[in-house]
Amino acid sequence: MISQNNAIKLLIGLLSLVIVFHFLIIVKIIPFNIAWGGRLKSDQEMYVFEGISIVINLFLIWVLSLKLKNVKGKLINIMLWIFLGIFTLNTIGNLFAQTNFEKFFSILTFVFALLILRILIKNK
């Protein structure tokens, strides 16, 4: 089984790639109509949603970094449980997306949920 620290490092790496993906959408290398379930209608909507996504991913990286440094506190675990719920719901949402590209992301969000669950479950 993957260790908690390796799960954190893997998740930070994957989240970093997701942030790069969102920046590529912002600079219009990747068209925004393949993201957010194909529901974005304008550049302005895209900038708002992509900005929010980048901030949330950076926040999760920060929380994971604190966990990796063994910073104690219930708030870190509470935040990770919240993110587990978000990624679980996002997996379901991606399955119903309008684009096949977005549907593919259900695999990634499912992996994120599994990694967070691994981080939260202590070894016995």
Number of C-alpha atoms within 10 A of each C-alpha: 6 11 12 20 17 13 21 22 16 15 21 20 13 16 18 16 12 16 20 13 15 23 17 15 19 19 11 11 11 14 12 24 17 18 23 17 19 15 15 16 10 10 12 10 13 21 18 11 17 22 16 12 15 19 13 14 17 16 13 19 20 14 19 25 16 14 20 16 10 10 12 10 10 9 10 18 17 12 15 21 17 12 18 21 14 14 21 18 15 18 22 15 16 24 17 14 20 16 17 14 14 20 20 14 18 22 14 17 20 19 17 23 24 16 20 23 17 18 24 17 10 9 9 3
